[in-house]
Amino acid sequence: MSSLPVLLDAAGRRRSPAAMPGHNAGRPPRNKGVMYPADPPTVEEIVAVMRRIPVDRTGCGCAR
């Protein structure tokens, strides 16, 4: 049998210990220090987005 107390929510259902505050306290996240490469948009993607923006009478593409 487990030494953990049975955790119940307001409706009386069992709760996971992972749902409780402080569950991962003191442990670093799994992805700590992992570096992901930058994925900037290409010039073609930027031009395609800019062409889809409607231009109003003032020449501004912003919505008012």
ZIVENGI-V853699 format. One record per pair of residues at least 24 apart in sequence whose C-alpha atoms are under 6 Angstrom apart, sorted by the first residue. I is the first residue (numbers start at 0). J is the second residue. Records with the same first field share a line. If there is no record, write none. Layout:
BEGIN
I->J  J
END
This chain:
BEGIN
none
END
